Amino acid sequence: MRDELYNELERVINPREGEIILRTIGFPESRLPSVDATARVYWSEVRRLIDAGVLVDGEAQLARAVRNEYPGNAVFGASVEALEPVTEPPQPTRAEPRVPPPVGPTSTTAAQPEPEPDTYPTLVFVCSTHHAAFIEEVRRLDARAELFFVSQGEEAQVGQIALSLTYELTQRQIDDLRGSLIAAGAPADLEILQEVYDHRPYLLEALRVNGPDQQPYDLAGVPSITPVRDIAAAVLAHYEGRMGRRPRTVVDHQQPDGSFRRLDPAQSLHQAGVREGDTLNVYPEATAGHAELRMQAIIRVREEMHRYADQHEDFEIVDTDDPEFPTDYEIRFKGPGLRLPEQQSASALPRPEVQDKHNLLILLGPDFPLVAPAVFWLSPIFHPNIKGPDPQYPEAEGAVCLGMLARSWRPALDFGQLCQMLVDMAGYRSYEISDSFNPIAAFWAQTEDGAAMIEAIGGKPPVPAPPPDAGALRVGALRIRRTDGTADGT
């Protein structure tokens, strides 16, 4: 098992990340191998030093540390079981009758495993240097702080360190920690992020991400707490100068059946259900196609629309313009939504009411599938991304914001997913405040009354968009590598 452990360490963990791990398990600083060596030389030297006895139970400690960082790695998991030191000799079986333990202050009971906590207070450090100093400083504040993971960028040499906390630090403690690290020579742009997560943060050993042109990229050592938007930013950084201004993007998660699920950019990879070895697709606002594929696309859409309707009893296709090659669909579905009462004055404060029946029109225009279809709400609705009544432009009433559709669009998009997106849009589970076709609805959604009513129908209150440069340093810590070939699938 030892050979397998060191071979896996060489494959997965680079020397810079390895040094931080060794420091956390108490490896003597004076004996640390050079991080300028290759991974093979580095881990060979670590093995030689552990064999020489520089650290008690060094191999078992090392196995536990890397297993905690990469819980999905089978080799690291098996190494912990194989290399765990035996602290007591096995006891022979005794046939004596069982005697209950004495009751009183001197009684002892078998140690019970501690239950898994519901929350994990975590401190994340993002910086190009002073990683070990950060760990030491945090442990002065919280002696029981433990290492969750180390993720070290190979090119930018920006690293992410995540430590568990037994209690949340005050903002003053964090500011003092930042000041002491900067005084010790750390760059002033370092980031210290304190969050409470619903899972134990860990590293995903490998992810495959396909870029806008279907160029595959491999990401290694990706923290489970990484926001989905950071993955898109890391991929698009490889297209600087080729795509003009960086476009807004969407990220899809490939499912076991080959379909794709659109991810919430604000969620972490763990929250979004992304797991070891999964594949993600990054798309800009729209993806170009070929005009000669229009007819095939129309036929495909017809099949996908009818399949979605067959699978959802509350969704039906009311009418089409052509039974064989339809380009206009009138659809109807039942689901939560909001509308303004007919008697309410346009100048009054919005007091929407529940609307649970919806009629829509989906139009495949002449440029389809190069561009997204046009969608119009035929039934009354009160929504930030859907045009409300406008005496100057009555023909535009009910139009769905093109910007939102474009960012969710690609020529190969399954129209079942588009139908689901419209259902989610009606119920305020998918919408954007920044692209508002109805400014009054957008303002109302951000009020206390608006957020309460949106939650009451099962929707999500609006979340402010992060600043454009938020997380830039964290994106630089992602270990991303362009691979040869092209992506499979759509």
C-alpha positions as CSV (number, residue, x, y, z in Angstrom):
1,M,0.0,0.0,0.0
2,R,3.0,2.3,0.6
3,D,3.9,2.3,-3.1
4,E,0.4,3.1,-4.1
5,L,0.2,6.0,-1.7
6,Y,3.4,7.7,-2.9
7,N,2.5,7.1,-6.6
8,E,-0.8,8.8,-5.9
9,L,0.9,11.7,-4.1
10,E,3.2,12.2,-7.0
11,R,0.2,12.2,-9.4
12,V,-2.2,14.4,-7.5
13,I,-0.2,16.8,-5.2
14,N,2.5,19.2,-6.4
15,P,5.5,20.0,-4.2
16,R,4.2,23.4,-3.1
17,E,1.0,22.0,-1.9
18,G,2.9,19.1,-0.4
19,E,5.1,21.4,1.7
20,I,2.0,23.0,3.3
21,I,0.6,19.6,4.1
22,L,3.8,18.4,5.6
23,R,4.0,21.5,7.8
24,T,0.5,20.9,9.1
25,I,1.4,17.4,10.3
26,G,4.5,18.6,12.1
27,F,7.2,17.6,9.6
28,P,10.5,19.2,10.8
29,E,11.0,22.5,8.9
30,S,14.7,22.0,8.5
31,R,14.2,18.6,6.7
32,L,11.5,19.8,4.2
33,P,12.6,18.9,0.6
34,S,12.9,21.6,-2.0
35,V,9.7,22.6,-3.7
36,D,11.6,23.3,-6.9
37,A,12.1,19.5,-7.4
38,T,9.8,17.5,-9.6
39,A,6.8,15.8,-7.9
40,R,8.5,12.4,-8.3
41,V,11.8,13.6,-6.7
42,Y,9.9,15.5,-4.0
43,W,7.8,12.6,-2.8
44,S,10.6,10.1,-3.0
45,E,12.6,12.3,-0.7
46,V,9.6,12.6,1.7
47,R,9.4,8.8,1.8
48,R,13.1,8.5,2.5
49,L,12.9,11.0,5.4
50,I,9.8,9.3,6.9
51,D,11.6,5.9,6.7
52,A,14.5,7.6,8.5
53,G,12.2,8.5,11.4
54,V,11.9,12.3,11.1
55,L,8.2,12.1,12.2
56,V,6.5,9.6,14.5
57,D,3.8,7.7,12.6
58,G,4.6,10.0,9.7
59,E,3.2,7.9,6.9
60,A,-0.2,7.4,8.8
61,Q,-0.4,11.2,9.5
62,L,0.4,12.0,5.9
63,A,-2.3,9.5,4.6
64,R,-4.9,11.0,7.0
65,A,-4.1,14.6,5.9
66,V,-4.4,13.9,2.2
67,R,-7.5,11.7,2.7
68,N,-9.2,14.7,4.4
69,E,-8.3,16.9,1.5
70,Y,-9.4,14.4,-1.2
71,P,-12.2,12.3,0.4
72,G,-13.2,10.9,-3.0
73,N,-9.7,9.5,-3.7
74,A,-9.9,5.7,-3.2
75,V,-6.1,5.3,-2.9
76,F,-5.8,7.9,-0.1
77,G,-8.8,6.3,1.7
78,A,-7.3,2.8,1.5
79,S,-3.9,4.1,2.7
80,V,-5.4,5.4,5.9
81,E,-6.8,2.0,6.8
82,A,-3.7,0.2,5.8
83,L,-1.2,2.5,7.5
84,E,-3.1,3.5,10.6
85,P,-0.7,2.7,13.5
86,V,-1.8,0.0,16.0
87,T,-1.8,1.6,19.5
88,E,-2.8,-1.5,21.5
89,P,-2.1,-5.2,20.9
90,P,-5.1,-7.4,20.0
91,Q,-6.8,-8.9,23.1
92,P,-7.7,-12.6,23.2
93,T,-11.3,-13.6,23.3
94,R,-12.5,-14.1,26.9
95,A,-15.4,-16.4,27.9
96,E,-16.1,-14.6,31.2
97,P,-19.6,-13.4,31.8
98,R,-20.4,-9.9,31.0
99,V,-20.5,-7.6,34.1
100,P,-22.2,-4.2,33.9
101,P,-19.8,-1.3,34.5
102,P,-20.0,0.3,38.0
103,V,-22.1,3.4,38.4
104,G,-20.4,6.5,39.8
105,P,-17.8,9.1,39.0
106,T,-15.1,6.5,38.4
107,S,-17.1,4.5,35.8
108,T,-15.9,4.4,32.3
109,T,-17.9,3.8,29.1
110,A,-16.8,3.1,25.6
111,A,-16.0,6.2,23.7
112,Q,-18.7,7.1,21.3
113,P,-17.9,8.7,17.9
114,E,-18.7,12.4,17.8
115,P,-21.7,13.1,15.6
116,E,-21.1,14.9,12.4
117,P,-21.7,18.7,12.9
118,D,-24.4,20.5,10.9
119,T,-22.2,23.5,10.1
120,Y,-18.5,24.1,9.5
121,P,-17.1,27.5,10.4
122,T,-14.2,27.9,8.0
123,L,-11.5,30.4,7.4
124,V,-10.1,30.6,3.8
125,F,-6.8,32.2,3.0
126,V,-6.0,33.2,-0.7
127,C,-2.5,34.4,-1.3
128,S,0.6,33.7,-3.3
129,T,2.9,33.4,-0.2
130,H,2.9,33.0,3.6
131,H,0.7,30.0,3.6
132,A,2.4,28.3,6.5
133,A,2.5,31.6,8.5
134,F,-1.3,31.9,8.1
135,I,-1.8,28.4,9.5
136,E,0.4,29.2,12.5
137,E,-1.3,32.5,13.2
138,V,-4.8,31.0,13.1
139,R,-3.8,28.2,15.4
140,R,-2.6,30.8,17.9
141,L,-6.2,32.2,17.8
142,D,-7.9,28.7,17.8
143,A,-5.6,25.9,18.9
144,R,-8.1,23.3,17.6
145,A,-8.2,24.7,14.1
146,E,-7.7,21.9,11.6
147,L,-6.7,21.9,7.9
148,F,-9.6,21.2,5.5
149,F,-7.6,21.6,2.3
150,V,-4.7,23.2,0.4
151,S,-5.1,24.1,-3.2
152,Q,-2.0,25.6,-4.9
153,G,-2.1,27.1,-8.4
154,E,0.7,25.8,-10.5
155,E,1.2,28.8,-12.8
156,A,0.1,31.8,-10.8
157,Q,1.3,30.2,-7.6
158,V,-1.7,31.5,-5.8
159,G,-2.8,29.2,-3.0
160,Q,-6.0,28.6,-1.1
161,I,-5.9,27.3,2.4
162,A,-9.0,26.4,4.3
163,L,-9.0,25.8,8.1
164,S,-11.8,24.7,10.4
165,L,-12.7,26.8,13.3
166,T,-14.3,25.9,16.6
167,Y,-15.8,29.4,16.8
168,E,-16.2,32.3,14.4
169,L,-13.5,35.0,14.6
170,T,-14.5,38.6,15.1
171,Q,-13.8,41.1,12.3
172,R,-11.2,42.7,14.4
173,Q,-9.4,39.4,14.8
174,I,-9.5,38.9,11.0
175,D,-8.2,42.4,10.4
176,D,-5.4,41.9,12.9
177,L,-4.5,38.6,11.2
178,R,-4.4,40.3,7.9
179,G,-2.2,43.1,9.3
180,S,0.3,40.7,10.8
181,L,0.7,38.7,7.6
182,I,1.2,41.9,5.5
183,A,3.7,43.2,8.1
184,A,5.6,39.9,7.6
185,G,5.8,40.5,3.9
186,A,2.6,39.0,2.4
187,P,1.1,40.8,-0.6
188,A,-1.5,43.5,0.3
189,D,-4.1,41.9,-2.0
190,L,-4.4,38.7,0.1
191,E,-7.9,37.5,0.9
192,I,-9.2,36.1,4.2
193,L,-12.7,34.8,3.9
194,Q,-14.8,33.6,6.8
195,E,-17.8,31.4,6.0
196,V,-20.0,28.8,7.6
197,Y,-20.6,25.9,5.3
198,D,-23.2,23.1,5.4
199,H,-20.6,20.5,4.5
200,R,-17.0,19.8,5.4
201,P,-15.0,21.6,2.6
202,Y,-12.8,19.2,0.5
203,L,-11.0,19.1,-2.8
204,L,-12.3,17.7,-6.1
205,E,-9.3,15.9,-7.5
206,A,-10.3,16.4,-11.2
207,L,-13.0,18.2,-13.2
208,R,-13.4,18.4,-17.0
209,V,-14.7,21.8,-18.2
210,N,-15.5,22.5,-21.9
211,G,-15.0,26.0,-23.1
212,P,-17.2,28.1,-25.4
213,D,-15.5,26.6,-28.4
214,Q,-15.7,23.1,-26.9
215,Q,-12.0,23.1,-26.0
216,P,-11.6,20.8,-23.0
217,Y,-9.8,22.0,-19.8
218,D,-8.8,19.9,-16.8
219,L,-9.1,21.3,-13.4
220,A,-7.3,19.7,-10.4
221,G,-7.6,20.2,-6.7
222,V,-10.8,22.3,-7.0
223,P,-12.3,23.3,-3.6
224,S,-15.8,22.1,-3.1
225,I,-16.7,25.6,-1.8
226,T,-15.7,27.3,-5.2
227,P,-18.6,29.3,-6.6
228,V,-19.7,28.1,-10.0
229,R,-19.0,31.6,-11.4
230,D,-15.3,31.1,-10.6
231,I,-15.1,28.1,-12.9
232,A,-16.5,30.1,-15.8
233,A,-14.0,32.9,-15.0
234,A,-11.0,30.6,-14.9
235,V,-12.0,29.1,-18.3
236,L,-12.7,32.5,-20.0
237,A,-9.3,33.8,-18.8
238,H,-7.8,31.5,-21.5
239,Y,-9.8,33.4,-24.1
240,E,-8.6,36.9,-23.3
241,G,-8.1,38.9,-26.5
242,R,-10.0,36.4,-28.6
243,M,-13.6,37.2,-27.4
244,G,-13.4,41.0,-27.0
245,R,-15.1,42.1,-23.8
246,R,-15.6,39.1,-21.5
247,P,-19.2,37.9,-22.0
248,R,-21.6,36.9,-19.4
249,T,-21.7,33.1,-19.2
250,V,-23.8,30.2,-18.2
251,V,-22.5,26.9,-16.8
252,D,-24.2,23.5,-17.5
253,H,-23.6,20.3,-15.6
254,Q,-23.6,17.1,-17.6
255,Q,-25.9,14.5,-16.1
256,P,-25.5,10.7,-16.2
257,D,-28.0,10.4,-19.1
258,G,-26.1,12.9,-21.2
259,S,-28.4,15.8,-20.7
260,F,-27.3,19.1,-19.1
261,R,-28.6,21.0,-16.1
262,R,-28.1,24.8,-15.8
263,L,-26.2,25.8,-12.6
264,D,-26.8,28.7,-10.3
265,P,-23.6,30.8,-10.6
266,A,-23.8,31.9,-6.9
267,Q,-23.9,28.3,-5.6
268,S,-20.8,26.4,-4.6
269,L,-19.8,23.3,-6.6
270,H,-20.9,21.1,-3.6
271,Q,-24.3,22.9,-3.4
272,A,-24.7,22.5,-7.2
273,G,-24.2,18.8,-7.0
274,V,-20.9,18.8,-8.9
275,R,-18.8,15.8,-7.8
276,E,-15.5,14.1,-8.6
277,G,-14.8,13.6,-12.3
278,D,-17.9,15.5,-13.5
279,T,-18.1,17.5,-16.7
280,L,-19.2,21.2,-17.0
281,N,-19.8,23.3,-20.1
282,V,-19.2,27.0,-20.1
283,Y,-21.2,29.0,-22.7
284,P,-21.2,32.7,-23.5
285,E,-24.5,34.6,-24.0
286,A,-25.1,32.8,-27.3
287,T,-23.4,30.1,-29.3
288,A,-23.3,30.3,-33.1
289,G,-24.8,27.6,-35.3
290,H,-25.4,26.9,-39.0
291,A,-28.4,28.2,-41.0
292,E,-28.7,24.9,-42.8
293,L,-29.5,23.1,-39.6
294,R,-32.7,25.2,-39.1
295,M,-35.1,22.5,-40.4
296,Q,-33.4,19.7,-38.3
297,A,-33.6,22.0,-35.3
298,I,-37.4,22.7,-35.8
299,I,-38.0,18.9,-36.0
300,R,-35.9,18.3,-32.9
301,V,-37.8,21.1,-31.0
302,R,-41.1,19.5,-31.9
303,E,-40.0,16.2,-30.4
304,E,-38.6,17.8,-27.2
305,M,-41.7,20.0,-26.6
306,H,-44.0,17.0,-26.9
307,R,-41.8,14.8,-24.7
308,Y,-41.8,17.5,-22.0
309,A,-45.6,17.9,-22.2
310,D,-46.0,14.1,-21.9
311,Q,-43.8,14.0,-18.8
312,H,-45.6,17.0,-17.0
313,E,-49.3,16.7,-16.6
314,D,-49.7,20.4,-15.7
315,F,-48.0,21.4,-19.0
316,E,-49.7,21.2,-22.4
317,I,-49.2,22.4,-26.0
318,V,-52.4,24.2,-26.8
319,D,-51.8,25.0,-30.5
320,T,-49.1,25.2,-33.2
321,D,-48.9,26.9,-36.6
322,D,-48.0,23.6,-38.4
323,P,-48.3,20.0,-37.2
324,E,-45.2,18.8,-39.0
325,F,-42.8,21.8,-38.9
326,P,-44.1,24.1,-36.1
327,T,-42.4,27.4,-35.5
328,D,-45.1,28.9,-33.2
329,Y,-46.2,27.2,-30.0
330,E,-48.9,28.3,-27.7
331,I,-48.4,26.5,-24.4
332,R,-50.3,26.5,-21.1
333,F,-49.1,25.3,-17.7
334,K,-50.1,25.5,-14.0
335,G,-47.6,26.8,-11.5
336,P,-47.0,29.5,-9.0
337,G,-46.7,33.1,-10.2
338,L,-47.9,36.6,-9.5
339,R,-50.2,39.2,-11.2
340,L,-51.5,42.6,-10.4
341,P,-55.3,42.9,-9.7
342,E,-57.2,44.4,-12.6
343,Q,-58.6,47.2,-10.5
344,Q,-55.2,48.3,-9.1
345,S,-54.1,51.8,-10.2
346,A,-50.8,51.9,-12.1
347,S,-49.5,54.6,-9.8
348,A,-50.3,52.7,-6.6
349,L,-47.8,50.6,-4.7
350,P,-47.8,47.1,-6.2
351,R,-49.9,44.6,-4.3
352,P,-49.7,41.5,-6.5
353,E,-51.8,38.4,-6.1
354,V,-51.2,34.7,-6.9
355,Q,-51.6,33.7,-10.5
356,D,-51.3,29.9,-11.0
357,K,-52.3,29.5,-14.6
358,H,-50.1,30.7,-17.5
359,N,-50.5,31.0,-21.3
360,L,-47.4,31.7,-23.4
361,L,-46.3,31.9,-27.0
362,I,-42.9,30.6,-28.2
363,L,-41.8,31.8,-31.6
364,L,-38.9,30.3,-33.5
365,G,-37.8,33.2,-35.6
366,P,-36.1,33.2,-39.0
367,D,-32.6,33.2,-37.4
368,F,-33.4,30.2,-35.2
369,P,-31.4,28.2,-34.1
370,L,-28.6,30.8,-34.3
371,V,-30.5,33.0,-31.9
372,A,-32.9,32.3,-29.0
373,P,-36.7,32.1,-29.7
374,A,-39.0,35.0,-28.8
375,V,-41.3,34.3,-25.9
376,F,-44.5,36.2,-25.0
377,W,-46.7,35.8,-21.9
378,L,-50.3,35.9,-23.0
379,S,-51.8,35.7,-19.5
380,P,-51.4,38.5,-17.0
381,I,-48.1,38.3,-15.0
382,F,-46.1,40.6,-12.7
383,H,-42.4,39.8,-13.2
384,P,-39.1,41.8,-13.5
385,N,-38.1,40.1,-16.7
386,I,-41.5,40.2,-18.5
387,K,-42.8,43.4,-20.1
388,G,-45.8,44.9,-18.4
389,P,-48.6,47.0,-19.9
390,D,-47.2,50.0,-21.8
391,P,-49.6,52.3,-23.7
392,Q,-46.8,53.4,-26.0
393,Y,-45.8,49.9,-26.9
394,P,-48.9,47.7,-26.4
395,E,-47.6,45.1,-28.8
396,A,-44.6,44.4,-26.5
397,E,-46.7,43.5,-23.5
398,G,-45.7,40.0,-22.2
399,A,-42.4,39.9,-24.0
400,V,-39.7,38.0,-22.0
401,C,-36.4,39.8,-21.6
402,L,-34.2,38.8,-24.5
403,G,-31.0,39.2,-22.5
404,M,-32.0,36.6,-20.0
405,L,-33.0,34.2,-22.8
406,A,-29.8,34.8,-24.7
407,R,-27.7,34.0,-21.6
408,S,-29.5,30.7,-21.3
409,W,-29.3,29.9,-25.0
410,R,-27.3,27.5,-27.1
411,P,-28.4,26.0,-30.4
412,A,-28.4,22.4,-28.9
413,L,-30.5,23.4,-25.9
414,D,-33.1,20.8,-25.1
415,F,-36.5,22.7,-25.3
416,G,-37.6,20.7,-22.3
417,Q,-35.0,22.7,-20.4
418,L,-36.3,25.9,-21.9
419,C,-39.9,25.0,-20.9
420,Q,-38.7,24.3,-17.4
421,M,-36.8,27.6,-17.3
422,L,-40.1,29.4,-18.2
423,V,-42.0,27.5,-15.4
424,D,-39.2,28.5,-13.0
425,M,-39.3,32.1,-14.2
426,A,-43.0,32.4,-13.5
427,G,-42.4,31.1,-9.9
428,Y,-39.5,33.6,-9.3
429,R,-37.1,30.7,-9.1
430,S,-35.1,32.0,-12.1
431,Y,-35.0,35.7,-12.8
432,E,-32.6,38.7,-12.8
433,I,-33.1,42.1,-11.4
434,S,-30.5,43.8,-13.6
435,D,-32.3,42.9,-16.9
436,S,-35.7,44.3,-16.0
437,F,-38.4,44.6,-18.6
438,N,-40.6,45.7,-15.7
439,P,-38.8,48.2,-13.5
440,I,-41.7,48.4,-11.1
441,A,-41.7,44.6,-10.5
442,A,-37.9,44.7,-10.2
443,F,-38.1,47.4,-7.5
444,W,-40.9,45.6,-5.7
445,A,-39.0,42.3,-5.6
446,Q,-36.3,43.9,-3.6
447,T,-38.6,45.3,-0.9
448,E,-39.4,43.4,2.3
449,D,-43.0,42.8,1.2
450,G,-41.8,41.6,-2.2
451,A,-39.2,39.2,-0.8
452,A,-41.8,37.8,1.6
453,M,-44.4,37.1,-1.1
454,I,-41.8,35.6,-3.4
455,E,-40.8,33.2,-0.7
456,A,-44.4,32.4,0.0
457,I,-44.9,31.1,-3.6
458,G,-41.7,29.1,-3.4
459,G,-39.4,31.5,-5.2
460,K,-36.0,33.0,-4.3
461,P,-35.6,36.6,-3.1
462,P,-33.2,38.5,-5.4
463,V,-29.5,38.3,-4.5
464,P,-27.3,41.3,-5.3
465,A,-24.8,40.7,-8.0
466,P,-21.2,40.5,-6.8
467,P,-18.7,43.3,-7.8
468,P,-17.1,42.6,-11.2
469,D,-13.7,41.8,-9.6
470,A,-15.0,39.8,-6.7
471,G,-13.1,36.6,-6.3
472,A,-10.4,37.4,-8.9
473,L,-7.6,36.2,-6.6
474,R,-9.5,33.0,-5.8
475,V,-10.0,32.3,-9.5
476,G,-6.2,32.6,-10.0
477,A,-5.7,29.8,-7.4
478,L,-7.6,27.3,-9.6
479,R,-5.3,24.8,-11.2
480,I,-6.6,24.7,-14.8
481,R,-4.8,23.1,-17.8
482,R,-5.9,23.1,-21.5
483,T,-6.0,19.6,-22.9
484,D,-5.6,18.2,-26.4
485,G,-8.6,17.4,-28.5
486,T,-12.1,18.5,-28.5
487,A,-15.0,17.8,-26.1
488,D,-17.5,15.1,-26.7
489,G,-21.2,15.8,-26.8
490,T,-23.0,19.0,-27.7
